Protein backbone atom coordinates (compact mmCIF):
# COMPACT_ATOMS: atom_id res chain seq x y z
CA UNK A 1 0.00 0.00 0.00
CA UNK A 2 2.95 2.32 -0.52
CA UNK A 3 1.46 3.89 -3.66
CA UNK A 4 -0.36 7.05 -2.59
CA UNK A 5 -0.87 5.67 0.90
CA UNK A 6 -1.35 9.16 2.29
CA UNK A 7 -4.63 9.33 0.33
CA UNK A 8 -5.80 5.92 1.52
CA UNK A 9 -7.54 7.23 4.65
CA UNK A 10 -9.80 9.48 2.58
CA UNK A 11 -11.12 6.50 0.62
CA UNK A 12 -11.16 3.75 3.23
CA UNK A 13 -14.94 4.03 3.78
CA UNK A 14 -15.65 3.60 0.06
CA UNK A 15 -13.15 0.79 -0.32
CA UNK A 16 -14.81 -1.04 2.59
CA UNK A 17 -18.20 -0.67 0.89
CA UNK A 18 -16.79 -2.20 -2.28
CA UNK A 19 -15.07 -4.95 -0.28
CA UNK A 20 -18.42 -5.84 1.34
CA UNK A 21 -19.95 -6.12 -2.11
CA UNK A 22 -17.22 -8.59 -3.08
CA UNK A 23 -17.87 -10.51 0.15
CA UNK A 24 -21.61 -10.71 -0.58
CA UNK A 25 -20.70 -12.46 -3.81
CA UNK A 26 -18.42 -14.93 -1.99
CA UNK A 27 -15.03 -13.28 -2.56
CA UNK A 28 -13.82 -13.00 1.02
CA UNK A 29 -10.11 -12.87 0.15
CA UNK A 30 -10.22 -9.44 -1.53
CA UNK A 31 -8.94 -6.81 0.91
CA UNK A 32 -9.28 -3.05 0.87
CA UNK A 33 -5.53 -2.90 0.25
CA UNK A 34 -6.06 -5.01 -2.87
CA UNK A 35 -8.81 -2.70 -4.06
CA UNK A 36 -6.69 0.38 -3.34
CA UNK A 37 -3.80 -1.09 -5.29
CA UNK A 38 -6.20 -1.79 -8.18
CA UNK A 39 -7.29 1.86 -8.15
CA UNK A 40 -3.82 3.35 -7.99
CA UNK A 41 -2.02 0.86 -10.24
CA UNK A 42 -4.66 0.23 -12.87
CA UNK A 43 -7.86 2.23 -12.65
CA UNK A 44 -6.16 5.61 -12.24
CA UNK A 45 -2.85 4.71 -13.84
CA UNK A 46 -3.13 7.08 -16.79
CA UNK A 47 -5.76 9.50 -15.56
CA UNK A 48 -6.79 10.04 -11.97
CA UNK A 49 -10.08 11.92 -11.61
CA UNK A 50 -9.64 15.50 -10.49
CA UNK A 51 -12.57 15.61 -8.08
CA UNK A 52 -13.09 13.56 -4.93
CA UNK A 53 -16.63 12.56 -5.90
CA UNK A 54 -15.35 11.26 -9.24
CA UNK A 55 -12.77 9.11 -7.47
CA UNK A 56 -15.44 7.77 -5.11
CA UNK A 57 -17.70 7.03 -8.07
CA UNK A 58 -14.91 5.15 -9.82
CA UNK A 59 -14.27 3.08 -6.67
CA UNK A 60 -17.93 2.22 -6.27
CA UNK A 61 -18.25 1.30 -9.93
CA UNK A 62 -15.44 -1.27 -9.92
CA UNK A 63 -16.71 -4.42 -11.61
CA UNK A 64 -15.60 -7.72 -10.19
CA UNK A 65 -14.56 -8.94 -13.64
CA UNK A 66 -12.28 -5.92 -14.07
CA UNK A 67 -10.68 -6.48 -10.68
CA UNK A 68 -10.13 -10.21 -11.29
CA UNK A 69 -8.73 -9.58 -14.77
CA UNK A 70 -6.22 -7.23 -13.15
CA UNK A 71 -5.46 -9.71 -10.35
CA UNK A 72 -4.91 -12.60 -12.77
CA UNK A 73 -2.64 -10.50 -14.96
CA UNK A 74 -0.70 -9.38 -11.91
CA UNK A 75 -0.30 -13.01 -10.82
CA UNK A 76 1.05 -13.97 -14.24
CA UNK A 77 3.54 -11.13 -14.51
CA UNK A 78 6.12 -11.20 -11.77
CA UNK A 79 9.84 -10.90 -11.65
CA UNK A 80 12.37 -13.22 -10.13
CA UNK A 81 15.65 -11.51 -9.40
CA UNK A 82 17.79 -14.60 -9.92
CA UNK A 83 17.69 -18.35 -10.34
CA UNK A 84 18.59 -18.64 -6.68
CA UNK A 85 15.10 -17.38 -5.84
CA UNK A 86 13.45 -20.16 -7.83
CA UNK A 87 12.69 -23.54 -6.29
CA UNK A 88 14.46 -25.67 -8.90
CA UNK A 89 14.27 -28.78 -6.74
CA UNK A 90 10.48 -28.73 -7.08
CA UNK A 91 10.83 -28.86 -10.87
CA UNK A 92 13.08 -31.90 -10.77
CA UNK A 93 10.81 -34.11 -8.69
C-alpha positions as CSV (number, residue, x, y, z in Angstrom):
1,X,0.0,0.0,0.0
2,X,2.9,2.3,-0.5
3,X,1.5,3.9,-3.7
4,X,-0.4,7.1,-2.6
5,X,-0.9,5.7,0.9
6,X,-1.3,9.2,2.3
7,X,-4.6,9.3,0.3
8,X,-5.8,5.9,1.5
9,X,-7.5,7.2,4.7
10,X,-9.8,9.5,2.6
11,X,-11.1,6.5,0.6
12,X,-11.2,3.8,3.2
13,X,-14.9,4.0,3.8
14,X,-15.7,3.6,0.1
15,X,-13.1,0.8,-0.3
16,X,-14.8,-1.0,2.6
17,X,-18.2,-0.7,0.9
18,X,-16.8,-2.2,-2.3
19,X,-15.1,-4.9,-0.3
20,X,-18.4,-5.8,1.3
21,X,-20.0,-6.1,-2.1
22,X,-17.2,-8.6,-3.1
23,X,-17.9,-10.5,0.2
24,X,-21.6,-10.7,-0.6
25,X,-20.7,-12.5,-3.8
26,X,-18.4,-14.9,-2.0
27,X,-15.0,-13.3,-2.6
28,X,-13.8,-13.0,1.0
29,X,-10.1,-12.9,0.2
30,X,-10.2,-9.4,-1.5
31,X,-8.9,-6.8,0.9
32,X,-9.3,-3.0,0.9
33,X,-5.5,-2.9,0.2
34,X,-6.1,-5.0,-2.9
35,X,-8.8,-2.7,-4.1
36,X,-6.7,0.4,-3.3
37,X,-3.8,-1.1,-5.3
38,X,-6.2,-1.8,-8.2
39,X,-7.3,1.9,-8.1
40,X,-3.8,3.3,-8.0
41,X,-2.0,0.9,-10.2
42,X,-4.7,0.2,-12.9
43,X,-7.9,2.2,-12.7
44,X,-6.2,5.6,-12.2
45,X,-2.8,4.7,-13.8
46,X,-3.1,7.1,-16.8
47,X,-5.8,9.5,-15.6
48,X,-6.8,10.0,-12.0
49,X,-10.1,11.9,-11.6
50,X,-9.6,15.5,-10.5
51,X,-12.6,15.6,-8.1
52,X,-13.1,13.6,-4.9
53,X,-16.6,12.6,-5.9
54,X,-15.3,11.3,-9.2
55,X,-12.8,9.1,-7.5
56,X,-15.4,7.8,-5.1
57,X,-17.7,7.0,-8.1
58,X,-14.9,5.1,-9.8
59,X,-14.3,3.1,-6.7
60,X,-17.9,2.2,-6.3
61,X,-18.3,1.3,-9.9
62,X,-15.4,-1.3,-9.9
63,X,-16.7,-4.4,-11.6
64,X,-15.6,-7.7,-10.2
65,X,-14.6,-8.9,-13.6
66,X,-12.3,-5.9,-14.1
67,X,-10.7,-6.5,-10.7
68,X,-10.1,-10.2,-11.3
69,X,-8.7,-9.6,-14.8
70,X,-6.2,-7.2,-13.1
71,X,-5.5,-9.7,-10.4
72,X,-4.9,-12.6,-12.8
73,X,-2.6,-10.5,-15.0
74,X,-0.7,-9.4,-11.9
75,X,-0.3,-13.0,-10.8
76,X,1.1,-14.0,-14.2
77,X,3.5,-11.1,-14.5
78,X,6.1,-11.2,-11.8
79,X,9.8,-10.9,-11.6
80,X,12.4,-13.2,-10.1
81,X,15.7,-11.5,-9.4
82,X,17.8,-14.6,-9.9
83,X,17.7,-18.3,-10.3
84,X,18.6,-18.6,-6.7
85,X,15.1,-17.4,-5.8
86,X,13.5,-20.2,-7.8
87,X,12.7,-23.5,-6.3
88,X,14.5,-25.7,-8.9
89,X,14.3,-28.8,-6.7
90,X,10.5,-28.7,-7.1
91,X,10.8,-28.9,-10.9
92,X,13.1,-31.9,-10.8
93,X,10.8,-34.1,-8.7
